[in-house]
Amino acid sequence: MIDDSEEIAHRHGGVRSAMADREGFHALMMCCLQIGETMGKITTPSYCEVLPVSLATALRNVIAHDYLGVSPEIIIDTLEINIPELKEKIEHIFEKL
């Protein structure tokens, strides 16, 4: 889903442009929801220590229960700042495997 969100943003010329487009908005919201859903399944303590599992799950819950009430700016910040950081942490974990 991280790669998908990057591809969607790229196709629209950036996260902000994608969020301004109806289709891009829904696609990126679903990516964020799925990232949170997947991260909520992580139970390995060492992974939970380095990954923002509770934050991702909390965002997933907000999106799932108040979809149209979510501030686009929160999603934009998440996709531009937090998701790249998350991707880097996940890649680091996989490098150690």
Summary of the structure (lengths in Angstrom):
residues: 97
radius of gyration: 13.3
end to end distance: 20.8
largest distance: 39.5
contacts: 269
relative contact order: 0.14
helix: 85%
strand: 0%
